[in-house]
Amino acid sequence: MESHPLEPIKKLDPGFFDFVEQSRERALKDGALSAKTKYLIAMVLDAAHGAAGGVTSLARQAAKHGATKEEIMEAIQVANFISGVGSVYTASFGLAEVFK
């Protein structure tokens, strides 16, 4: 099982870790936008910022919330349009672990 990516922060400053986790939970829960949509948005933001590991984690979460492969790829097309082909390469690295 993979460890939490913020495990070092949790050990160094548990209070700050809790704050970050509460922010994540609040940001990604169902609301006016579905959790699925929010995970797709977060996934393409990570793709645009070069965070392949984030793409992996967030694509898995999006899929758990009902996102299809087609929806994930369509979201990546938006990232390409806004942020360029670099986001596609990052997404490709991240998605390789998700869709083996």
N, CA, C and O of each residue as an XYZ file, in Angstrom:
400
protein
N       0.839     -1.191      0.000
C       0.000      0.000      0.000
C       0.881      1.250      0.000
O       1.883      1.311      0.713
N       0.511      2.219     -0.783
C       1.279      3.450     -0.879
C       1.055      4.295      0.372
O      -0.041      4.325      0.931
N       2.110      4.976      0.796
C       1.959      5.872      1.938
C       1.368      7.197      1.466
O       1.411      7.534      0.283
N       0.829      7.920      2.404
C       0.262      9.234      2.100
C       1.393     10.160      1.665
O       2.438     10.187      2.315
N       1.214     10.920      0.583
C       2.308     11.770      0.092
C       2.724     12.858      1.082
O       3.822     13.405      0.976
N       1.858     13.171      2.036
C       2.202     14.190      3.028
C       2.616     13.580      4.371
O       2.592     14.260      5.397
N       2.991     12.314      4.362
C       3.397     11.637      5.600
C       4.508     12.387      6.344
O       4.434     12.500      7.567
N       5.535     12.903      5.656
C       6.560     13.670      6.388
C       5.989     14.909      7.077
O       6.403     15.249      8.185
N       5.048     15.579      6.430
C       4.411     16.754      7.041
C       3.607     16.323      8.268
O       3.627     16.996      9.298
N       2.909     15.213      8.153
C       2.113     14.694      9.268
C       2.995     14.428     10.480
O       2.613     14.730     11.611
N       4.168     13.868     10.244
C       5.092     13.580     11.344
C       5.697     14.846     11.931
O       5.872     14.954     13.145
N       6.015     15.804     11.065
C       6.670     17.032     11.519
C       5.716     18.024     12.165
O       6.073     18.708     13.124
N       4.485     18.098     11.626
C       3.522     19.089     12.130
C       2.104     18.554     11.957
O       1.421     18.913     10.998
N       1.655     17.697     12.878
C       0.334     17.079     12.744
C      -0.815     18.088     12.624
O      -1.786     17.834     11.912
N      -0.714     19.202     13.299
C      -1.769     20.212     13.224
C      -1.891     20.806     11.831
O      -2.997     20.991     11.324
N      -0.766     21.103     11.220
C      -0.779     21.638      9.865
C      -1.301     20.588      8.895
O      -2.077     20.900      7.992
N      -0.869     19.331      9.085
C      -1.370     18.241      8.252
C      -2.893     18.165      8.343
O      -3.568     18.039      7.321
N      -3.434     18.240      9.550
C      -4.891     18.194      9.726
C      -5.575     19.352      8.998
O      -6.632     19.169      8.394
N      -4.975     20.539      9.056
C      -5.513     21.703      8.352
C      -5.568     21.453      6.847
O      -6.576     21.734      6.198
N      -4.470     20.918      6.297
C      -4.419     20.638      4.866
C      -5.463     19.591      4.494
O      -6.146     19.735      3.480
N      -5.595     18.540      5.299
C      -6.574     17.486      5.029
C      -8.008     18.021      5.083
O      -8.840     17.657      4.251
N      -8.293     18.877      6.055
C      -9.626     19.471      6.148
C      -9.915     20.347      4.929
O     -11.034     20.357      4.417
N      -8.915     21.073      4.473
C      -9.077     21.904      3.272
C      -9.362     21.034      2.057
O     -10.231     21.354      1.247
N      -8.614     19.916      1.930
C      -8.820     18.997      0.814
C     -10.229     18.416      0.855
O     -10.925     18.387     -0.160
N     -10.642     17.957      2.023
C     -11.974     17.362      2.154
C     -13.065     18.368      1.792
O     -14.031     18.029      1.108
N     -12.903     19.588      2.249
C     -13.898     20.626      1.951
C     -13.930     20.955      0.461
O     -15.000     21.113     -0.126
N     -12.756     21.057     -0.138
C     -12.670     21.444     -1.548
C     -13.205     20.368     -2.479
O     -13.764     20.687     -3.528
N     -13.045     19.094     -2.117
C     -13.346     18.022     -3.057
C     -14.655     17.289     -2.795
O     -14.972     16.332     -3.502
N     -15.416     17.711     -1.804
C     -16.692     17.035     -1.550
C     -17.759     17.528     -2.531
O     -17.631     18.586     -3.147
N     -18.813     16.722     -2.649
C     -19.942     17.131     -3.490
C     -20.505     18.460     -3.009
O     -20.645     18.695     -1.808
N     -20.820     19.304     -3.943
C     -21.432     20.598     -3.668
C     -22.142     21.034     -4.935
O     -22.808     20.227     -5.584
N     -22.008     22.295     -5.291
C     -22.580     22.760     -6.552
C     -21.937     21.999     -7.719
O     -22.582     21.739     -8.735
N     -20.662     21.649     -7.555
C     -19.973     20.759     -8.493
C     -19.859     19.399     -7.831
O     -19.670     19.308     -6.618
N     -19.973     18.353     -8.615
C     -19.821     17.011     -8.059
C     -18.363     16.763     -7.685
O     -17.454     17.405     -8.212
N     -18.157     15.826     -6.772
C     -16.796     15.440     -6.401
C     -16.044     14.952     -7.642
O     -14.857     15.240     -7.799
N     -16.723     14.220     -8.517
C     -16.098     13.731     -9.742
C     -15.542     14.897    -10.557
O     -14.396     14.852    -11.004
N     -16.338     15.922    -10.747
C     -15.902     17.089    -11.514
C     -14.726     17.774    -10.832
O     -13.775     18.189    -11.496
N     -14.787     17.890     -9.525
C     -13.708     18.541     -8.784
C     -12.403     17.757     -8.896
O     -11.332     18.348     -9.035
N     -12.491     16.420     -8.836
C     -11.281     15.613     -9.000
C     -10.716     15.751    -10.409
O      -9.497     15.778    -10.580
N     -11.572     15.838    -11.415
C     -11.092     16.050    -12.779
C     -10.403     17.405    -12.912
O      -9.362     17.509    -13.561
N     -10.968     18.431    -12.311
C     -10.336     19.759    -12.337
C      -8.978     19.695    -11.650
O      -7.983     20.188    -12.182
N      -8.939     19.096    -10.484
C      -7.674     18.999     -9.743
C      -6.642     18.208    -10.542
O      -5.462     18.560    -10.559
N      -7.087     17.142    -11.202
C      -6.187     16.314    -11.994
C      -5.526     17.129    -13.109
O      -4.314     17.041    -13.308
N      -6.314     17.916    -13.829
C      -5.716     18.675    -14.932
C      -4.876     19.852    -14.423
O      -3.943     20.284    -15.100
N      -5.199     20.364    -13.250
C      -4.323     21.383    -12.665
C      -2.965     20.778    -12.343
O      -1.935     21.401    -12.600
N      -2.949     19.566    -11.783
C      -1.670     18.911    -11.534
C      -0.942     18.626    -12.844
O       0.277     18.782    -12.917
N      -1.668     18.211    -13.872
C      -1.036     17.985    -15.177
C      -0.397     19.275    -15.683
O       0.726     19.260    -16.188
N      -1.102     20.374    -15.549
C      -0.588     21.663    -16.013
C       0.625     22.124    -15.204
O       1.467     22.868    -15.706
N       0.706     21.675    -13.943
C       1.826     22.063    -13.081
C       2.951     21.038    -13.067
O       3.910     21.189    -12.311
N       2.852     19.999    -13.889
C       3.934     19.030    -14.002
C       3.993     17.993    -12.900
O       5.043     17.392    -12.672
N       2.879     17.771    -12.209
C       2.844     16.835    -11.086
C       2.220     15.504    -11.506
O       1.031     15.269    -11.291
N       3.036     14.641    -12.107
C       2.530     13.362    -12.605
C       1.961     12.492    -11.485
O       0.953     11.813    -11.680
N       2.598     12.510    -10.321
C       2.079     11.740     -9.196
C       0.702     12.200     -8.775
O      -0.149     11.393     -8.404
N       0.489     13.500     -8.835
C      -0.831     14.045     -8.532
C      -1.861     13.618     -9.553
O      -3.006     13.329     -9.206
N      -1.458     13.578    -10.817
C      -2.364     13.105    -11.870
C      -2.795     11.673    -11.569
O      -3.975     11.341    -11.679
N      -1.843     10.830    -11.193
C      -2.150      9.438    -10.879
C      -3.184      9.349     -9.762
O      -4.221      8.703     -9.907
N      -2.885     10.000     -8.663
C      -3.766      9.937     -7.490
C      -5.146     10.519     -7.781
O      -6.164      9.931     -7.415
N      -5.175     11.652     -8.428
C      -6.451     12.324     -8.674
C      -7.274     11.623     -9.748
O      -8.502     11.621     -9.668
N      -6.632     11.030    -10.746
C      -7.376     10.250    -11.745
C      -8.027      9.043    -11.084
O      -9.170      8.703    -11.389
N      -7.297      8.398    -10.179
C      -7.884      7.268     -9.441
C      -9.083      7.716     -8.623
O     -10.110      7.038     -8.589
N      -8.951      8.852     -7.968
C     -10.069      9.369     -7.162
C     -11.247      9.757     -8.057
O     -12.402      9.493     -7.723
N     -10.951     10.378     -9.183
C     -12.023     10.735    -10.121
C     -12.758      9.479    -10.578
O     -13.987      9.458    -10.639
N     -11.999      8.436    -10.898
C     -12.614      7.173    -11.330
C     -13.462      6.568    -10.209
O     -14.547      6.048    -10.466
N     -12.974      6.634     -8.979
C     -13.754      6.129     -7.835
C     -15.065      6.886     -7.681
O     -16.049      6.352     -7.168
N     -15.066      8.132     -8.132
C     -16.277      8.951     -8.062
C     -17.078      8.904     -9.361
O     -17.983      9.713     -9.565
N     -16.744      7.955    -10.241
C     -17.560      7.716    -11.422
C     -17.031      8.233    -12.738
O     -17.694      8.076    -13.763
N     -15.850      8.850    -12.748
C     -15.309      9.365    -14.010
C     -14.904      8.208    -14.915
O     -14.292      7.236    -14.474
N     -15.254      8.334    -16.171
C     -14.882      7.339    -17.164
C     -13.528      7.704    -17.778
O     -13.037      8.819    -17.600
N     -12.937      6.761    -18.498
C     -11.699      7.049    -19.221
C     -11.926      8.199    -20.202
O     -11.063      9.058    -20.388
N     -13.094      8.196    -20.817
C     -13.406      9.250    -21.795
C     -13.472     10.619    -21.121
O     -12.990     11.604    -21.680
N     -14.056     10.691    -19.939
C     -14.122     11.969    -19.221
C     -12.735     12.427    -18.797
O     -12.415     13.613    -18.884
N     -11.918     11.494    -18.342
C     -10.551     11.835    -17.949
C      -9.782     12.375    -19.154
O      -9.083     13.383    -19.044
N      -9.908     11.712    -20.294
C      -9.194     12.171    -21.488
C      -9.729     13.507    -21.997
O      -8.961     14.342    -22.478
N     -11.017     13.709    -21.896
C     -11.584     14.991    -22.324
C     -11.078     16.124    -21.436
O     -10.795     17.219    -21.923
N     -10.964     15.864    -20.145
C     -10.418     16.873    -19.237
C      -8.970     17.196    -19.616
O      -8.557     18.354    -19.558
N      -8.209     16.187    -19.997
C      -6.814     16.409    -20.400
C      -6.750     17.225    -21.691
O      -5.815     18.000    -21.886
N      -7.729     17.057    -22.566
C      -7.785     17.890    -23.768
C      -7.951     19.363    -23.402
O      -7.389     20.236    -24.063
N      -8.720     19.637    -22.353
C      -8.880     21.021    -21.884
C      -7.543     21.535    -21.353
O      -7.154     22.669    -21.629
N      -6.838     20.692    -20.586
C      -5.518     21.093    -20.079
C      -4.572     21.407    -21.230
O      -3.813     22.374    -21.167
N      -4.616     20.604    -22.265
C      -3.773     20.850    -23.440
C      -4.118     22.196    -24.068
O      -3.225     22.970    -24.414
N      -5.394     22.471    -24.213
C      -5.821     23.732    -24.827
C      -5.352     24.936    -24.004
O      -4.879     25.927    -24.563
N      -5.483     24.848    -22.688
C      -5.144     25.981    -21.825
C      -3.650     26.054    -21.511
O      -3.062     27.135    -21.520
N      -3.042     24.902    -21.234
C      -1.668     24.904    -20.714
C      -0.622     24.344    -21.657
O       0.575     24.481    -21.401
N      -1.051     23.715    -22.743
C      -0.096     23.222    -23.713
C       0.232     21.752    -23.581
O      -0.232     21.061    -22.674
N       1.046     21.298    -24.513
C       1.339     19.880    -24.650
C       2.123     19.331    -23.459
O       2.094     18.125    -23.214
N       2.813     20.175    -22.725
C       3.526     19.694    -21.536
C       2.588     19.035    -20.550
O       2.951     18.057    -19.896
N       1.390     19.562    -20.440
C       0.403     18.964    -19.534
C      -0.021     17.583    -20.021
O      -0.362     16.717    -19.216
N       0.000     17.377    -21.332
C      -0.356     16.071    -21.892
C       0.730     15.047    -21.560
O       0.421     13.908    -21.211
N       1.983     15.441    -21.666
C       3.073     14.535    -21.313
C       3.017     14.178    -19.831
O       3.180     13.015    -19.462
N       2.789     15.168    -18.993
C       2.660     14.902    -17.560
C       1.494     13.971    -17.301
O       1.617     13.018    -16.531
N       0.368     14.238    -17.932
C      -0.802     13.374    -17.764
C      -0.506     11.962    -18.227
O      -0.932     11.000    -17.587
N       0.208     11.822    -19.318
C       0.536     10.505    -19.831
C       1.366      9.709    -18.826
O       1.108      8.528    -18.596
N       2.357     10.357    -18.233
C       3.164      9.686    -17.203
C       2.292      9.286    -16.018
O       2.411      8.178    -15.495
N       1.421     10.189    -15.603
C       0.559      9.910    -14.457
C      -0.472      8.833    -14.744
O      -0.749      7.998    -13.883
N      -1.037      8.839    -15.927
C      -2.091      7.877    -16.267
C      -1.553      6.478    -16.566
O      -2.306      5.505    -16.538
N      -0.259      6.375    -16.851
C       0.315      5.062    -17.132
C       0.101      4.119    -15.952
O      -0.070      2.915    -16.144
N       0.109      4.654    -14.746
C      -0.105      3.842    -13.547
C      -1.575      3.529    -13.314
O      -1.904      2.553    -12.641
N      -2.441      4.331    -13.852
C      -3.879      4.178    -13.606
C      -4.499      3.190    -14.578
O      -5.298      2.341    -14.182
N      -4.138      3.295    -15.837
C      -4.750      2.468    -16.884
C      -3.722      1.535    -17.501
O      -3.342      1.688    -18.663
N      -3.278      0.570    -16.712
C      -2.280     -0.405    -17.197
C      -2.937     -1.421    -18.089
O      -2.269     -2.323    -18.595
